[in-house]
Amino acid sequence: MKIALIGPTYPFRGGIAHYTTLLVQHLRERHDVLFVSYLKQYPKWLYPGNTDLDPSLESSTLQVECERILTPLNPLTWWHAFTRIRSYSPELLILQWWTPFWSPMLFFLTRLVHHRTKIRVLFLCHHVIAPEGGIFDWFLARRIFWRSQAFIVMSEEDFALLRRALPWARIKGVSHPPYDVFCRMPLSSREARARLGLEEHEPVALFFGFVRRYKGLRYLIDAMPRTREQIPVRLLVVGEFWEDARPYHEQVQRLGLQNVVMFHSTYVPNNELAVYFSAADVVALPYLEATQSGVAQIALGFEKPVIATSVGGMRETIRDGETGLIVPPADVTALSDAIVRYFRDGLGEKYAQNIRLQEQSASWAPLIDLIEELATPGEELEFERPAPGTRSPRVL
C-alpha cells in the first residue's frame, strides 16, 4: 500500500518527532511511505524552549529518509506539499494532531485533498484537546477533522471526546507504542549515579520532561518532606522549563529541600537520556491532565517503574500494582504514600520484571494493523455526516 505521512523528525526534537520517526520506520517494513517533513517548525517567538532542534551528537537511530518541504507559516510550501502528495497518489494520507498551531496548514491541506483527490485521510490524535487547551482549540479541530475519514486516538478519554463531537466518524483506539530506541544505549546505575554525583544506594526518583503547570511538579515537590520522614529519597527534576522556574526554586527553598531536589533545567539530548533514567529507581509523573505520555514510554523502555496520576491514558499505560502505582491527581498525601510504599516494600525489581514481560508483547504492530484497517472504507457513516459549520454536540 502507498501511504503519505506528514510530521516532524530529526533534527527537530521532542516526543512527536520521536513518535513520527519510529512510525515511519515500522510502516516501511510493510508499505511504501512518502514521508513529508518540515524545513522549519515553530517561529522563535512562539516556542517556549531555547530551540526546537535536537542537540544530540549521535542520532542515527532517529534519522529516516524524508522530503523536507513544509514551513507552517509559508502557504507556498503547503501547496508544494499537496502537489507532491497528489503526484505520489497514495491510498492513505496520515496527518497528526497535537496542537492548534498547525491549524491553517492542515485546514488548507485537508480542503485540497477532500476536493481534488480521492485520497483517504486518517488523523493520528496525540491529544484531541491539548493540555491547558480551550474551546477555541476545539473549534479549530472540528473545522479540520470534518474532512477526515478515520481517526486513531491513544486514550479512552480522547475516544469519548471525539465520539461525542463526531458521531459519524470511524474512530479507533490503540495504546501508545513503546519508544524502543533509547534503551539501546545501556548504562549501569553505578556509572550513571557517579556522573550525576549521587550516592550508589540512595533512593532516587526522577521527574523528566519539560515543565509546565499541567505536569504537576509542584505537588511532587510538596510531597517530598512527608516522604523523607520515612524514606531518604532524592528527587531529580530534569527538563527545560516552559514557564517561570523561580516559583519552583522558591518552593524548594521554603521547604528546606535544597539538598534533596536536584534541577537539571535543560533539554536532554537523546544520547544522554540513559544517564538520568539509569540513575533513577522510579519515574514520577504527577500530571494534572494528559492523554498519554512519551516520558512514560521512555521509562518503560528503560525498565523503570512509574508512579503516575489517574489522568487520561496514564491508567492504560501504567498497570497499577504491576508496572507502577497510580494515584489521584493533585493529591500530595497519596503521592507521598505511593513513593514510600514503592521503596519500603521493595517493589522495584518485581515491577521491572513485569515490565520486561510486558515488553515482549508490546510493539508497533497493533498501530500498524489499525492503520491498515482504516485505510479501506468501513462503517464510518454510522450517523449522517453534518455539513461544515453546523452544530454538533457540545464537548467543552
URQUI-V908033 format. One record per residue. N is the residue number from 1. SS is DSSP state (a for helix, b for strand, c for the rest). OMEGA is omega in radians with two decimals (* if undefined). Layout:
BEGIN
N&SS&OMEGA / N&SS&OMEGA
END
This chain:
BEGIN
1&c&3.09 / 2&b&-3.09 / 3&b&2.96 / 4&b&-3.09 / 5&b&3.11 / 6&b&3.10 / 7&c&3.12 / 8&c&3.04 / 9&c&3.10 / 10&c&0.29 / 11&c&3.05 / 12&b&-2.99 / 13&c&3.00 / 14&c&-3.04 / 15&a&-3.13 / 16&a&3.09 / 17&a&3.09 / 18&a&-3.12 / 19&a&-3.09 / 20&a&-3.13 / 21&a&3.14 / 22&a&3.10 / 23&a&3.13 / 24&a&3.13 / 25&a&-3.11 / 26&a&3.07 / 27&a&-3.09 / 28&c&3.02 / 29&c&-3.10 / 30&c&-2.93 / 31&c&2.98 / 32&b&-3.04 / 33&b&2.94 / 34&b&-3.11 / 35&b&3.12 / 36&b&-3.11 / 37&b&-2.92 / 38&b&2.91 / 39&b&3.07 / 40&b&3.04 / 41&c&-3.06 / 42&c&2.97 / 43&c&-3.06 / 44&c&-3.07 / 45&c&3.12 / 46&c&-3.03 / 47&c&-3.07 / 48&c&3.14 / 49&c&3.14 / 50&c&3.13 / 51&c&3.09 / 52&c&3.12 / 53&b&-3.11 / 54&c&-3.12 / 55&c&-3.07 / 56&c&3.12 / 57&c&-3.09 / 58&c&-3.06 / 59&c&-3.10 / 60&a&-3.13 / 61&a&-3.13 / 62&a&3.07 / 63&c&-3.11 / 64&c&-3.12 / 65&c&-3.14 / 66&c&3.04 / 67&b&-3.09 / 68&b&-3.01 / 69&b&-2.86 / 70&b&2.88 / 71&b&-2.94 / 72&c&-3.13 / 73&c&-3.14 / 74&c&-3.09 / 75&a&3.10 / 76&a&3.12 / 77&a&3.08 / 78&a&3.13 / 79&a&3.12 / 80&a&3.13 / 81&a&3.14 / 82&a&-3.12 / 83&a&3.11 / 84&a&3.13 / 85&a&-3.14 / 86&a&3.13 / 87&a&3.10 / 88&a&3.08 / 89&c&3.13 / 90&c&3.01 / 91&c&-3.06 / 92&b&3.01 / 93&b&3.12 / 94&b&3.06 / 95&b&-3.12 / 96&b&3.14 / 97&b&3.04 / 98&c&3.11 / 99&c&-3.12 / 100&a&3.11 / 101&a&-3.08 / 102&a&-3.01 / 103&a&-3.13 / 104&a&-3.14 / 105&a&-3.12 / 106&a&3.08 / 107&a&3.13 / 108&a&-3.08 / 109&a&-3.12 / 110&a&3.11 / 111&a&3.14 / 112&a&3.13 / 113&a&-3.11 / 114&a&-3.03 / 115&a&-2.99 / 116&a&3.13 / 117&c&3.03 / 118&c&-3.13 / 119&c&3.06 / 120&b&-3.14 / 121&b&3.09 / 122&b&3.07 / 123&b&2.94 / 124&b&-3.05 / 125&b&3.04 / 126&c&2.96 / 127&c&2.97 / 128&c&2.97 / 129&c&-3.09 / 130&c&3.05 / 131&c&-3.11 / 132&c&3.07 / 133&c&-3.08 / 134&c&-3.03 / 135&a&3.12 / 136&a&3.08 / 137&a&-3.12 / 138&a&3.09 / 139&a&3.13 / 140&a&-3.13 / 141&a&-3.11 / 142&a&-3.13 / 143&a&-3.12 / 144&a&-3.09 / 145&a&-3.08 / 146&c&-3.05 / 147&c&3.14 / 148&c&3.11 / 149&c&-3.05 / 150&b&-3.10 / 151&b&2.96 / 152&b&3.09 / 153&b&-3.02 / 154&c&3.05 / 155&c&3.09 / 156&a&3.13 / 157&a&3.12 / 158&a&3.10 / 159&a&-3.12 / 160&a&-3.14 / 161&a&-3.10 / 162&a&3.11 / 163&a&3.11 / 164&a&-3.07 / 165&a&-3.09 / 166&c&-3.04 / 167&c&-3.14 / 168&c&-2.91 / 169&c&3.02 / 170&b&-3.02 / 171&b&3.08 / 172&b&3.12 / 173&b&3.11 / 174&c&3.09 / 175&c&3.08 / 176&c&-3.14 / 177&c&-3.10 / 178&c&2.95 / 179&c&-2.97 / 180&c&-3.07 / 181&c&-3.02 / 182&a&-3.11 / 183&a&3.07 / 184&a&3.12 / 185&c&-3.00 / 186&c&3.11 / 187&c&-3.13 / 188&c&3.12 / 189&a&-3.12 / 190&a&-3.13 / 191&a&-3.13 / 192&a&-3.12 / 193&a&3.09 / 194&a&3.14 / 195&a&-3.07 / 196&a&3.14 / 197&c&3.13 / 198&c&3.06 / 199&c&-3.01 / 200&c&-3.01 / 201&c&-3.13 / 202&c&3.12 / 203&c&-3.08 / 204&b&3.02 / 205&b&-3.08 / 206&b&2.88 / 207&b&-3.02 / 208&b&3.06 / 209&c&-3.13 / 210&c&-3.02 / 211&b&3.00 / 212&c&-3.05 / 213&a&-3.02 / 214&a&3.11 / 215&a&3.01 / 216&c&-3.10 / 217&a&-3.09 / 218&a&3.11 / 219&a&3.10 / 220&a&3.10 / 221&a&3.10 / 222&a&-3.11 / 223&a&-3.01 / 224&a&3.13 / 225&a&3.13 / 226&a&3.13 / 227&a&-3.05 / 228&a&2.99 / 229&c&-3.12 / 230&c&-3.09 / 231&c&-3.10 / 232&c&-3.03 / 233&c&2.94 / 234&b&-3.14 / 235&b&3.01 / 236&b&3.05 / 237&b&-2.97 / 238&b&3.10 / 239&c&-3.12 / 240&c&3.09 / 241&b&3.06 / 242&c&3.03 / 243&c&-3.10 / 244&c&-3.11 / 245&c&-3.03 / 246&a&3.13 / 247&a&-3.14 / 248&a&3.10 / 249&a&3.08 / 250&a&3.10 / 251&a&3.12 / 252&a&3.13 / 253&a&-3.13 / 254&a&-3.12 / 255&c&3.14 / 256&c&-3.06 / 257&c&-3.07 / 258&c&-3.14 / 259&c&-3.10 / 260&c&-3.10 / 261&b&3.10 / 262&b&3.11 / 263&b&2.94 / 264&b&-2.92 / 265&c&3.12 / 266&c&3.05 / 267&c&-3.09 / 268&c&3.08 / 269&c&-3.10 / 270&a&-3.06 / 271&a&3.12 / 272&a&-3.13 / 273&a&-3.05 / 274&a&-3.13 / 275&a&-3.03 / 276&a&-3.13 / 277&a&3.11 / 278&a&-3.14 / 279&a&-3.02 / 280&c&2.99 / 281&c&-3.08 / 282&b&3.10 / 283&b&-3.12 / 284&b&3.13 / 285&b&-3.05 / 286&c&-3.00 / 287&c&3.03 / 288&c&3.05 / 289&c&3.14 / 290&c&2.95 / 291&c&3.04 / 292&c&-3.04 / 293&c&3.01 / 294&a&3.12 / 295&a&3.10 / 296&a&3.13 / 297&a&3.07 / 298&a&3.13 / 299&a&-3.14 / 300&a&3.07 / 301&a&3.07 / 302&c&-3.13 / 303&c&3.10 / 304&c&3.06 / 305&c&-3.05 / 306&b&2.95 / 307&b&-3.00 / 308&b&3.11 / 309&b&-3.04 / 310&c&3.14 / 311&c&3.05 / 312&c&-3.09 / 313&c&-3.12 / 314&a&3.14 / 315&a&3.11 / 316&a&-3.14 / 317&a&-3.10 / 318&c&3.13 / 319&c&-3.05 / 320&b&-3.14 / 321&c&-3.14 / 322&c&3.10 / 323&c&3.13 / 324&b&-3.14 / 325&b&3.14 / 326&b&3.14 / 327&b&3.09 / 328&c&3.09 / 329&c&3.06 / 330&c&-3.14 / 331&c&-3.05 / 332&a&-3.11 / 333&a&-3.14 / 334&a&3.13 / 335&a&3.11 / 336&a&-3.13 / 337&a&-3.14 / 338&a&3.12 / 339&a&3.12 / 340&a&-3.13 / 341&a&-3.12 / 342&a&-3.11 / 343&a&-3.10 / 344&a&-3.09 / 345&c&3.10 / 346&c&-3.04 / 347&c&-3.00 / 348&a&-3.07 / 349&a&3.11 / 350&a&-3.12 / 351&a&3.12 / 352&a&3.10 / 353&a&3.08 / 354&a&3.10 / 355&a&3.12 / 356&a&3.10 / 357&a&3.13 / 358&a&-3.11 / 359&a&-3.12 / 360&a&3.14 / 361&a&-3.12 / 362&c&3.12 / 363&c&3.07 / 364&c&-3.07 / 365&a&3.13 / 366&a&3.10 / 367&a&3.13 / 368&a&3.09 / 369&a&-3.11 / 370&a&3.08 / 371&a&3.12 / 372&a&3.13 / 373&a&-3.08 / 374&a&3.12 / 375&c&3.13 / 376&c&-3.13 / 377&c&3.12 / 378&c&-3.08 / 379&c&-3.09 / 380&c&-3.11 / 381&c&3.12 / 382&c&3.05 / 383&c&3.12 / 384&c&3.14 / 385&c&-3.12 / 386&c&3.05 / 387&c&3.13 / 388&c&3.12 / 389&c&3.10 / 390&c&-3.05 / 391&c&3.03 / 392&c&-3.08 / 393&c&3.14 / 394&c&-3.08 / 395&c&-3.10 / 396&c&*
END
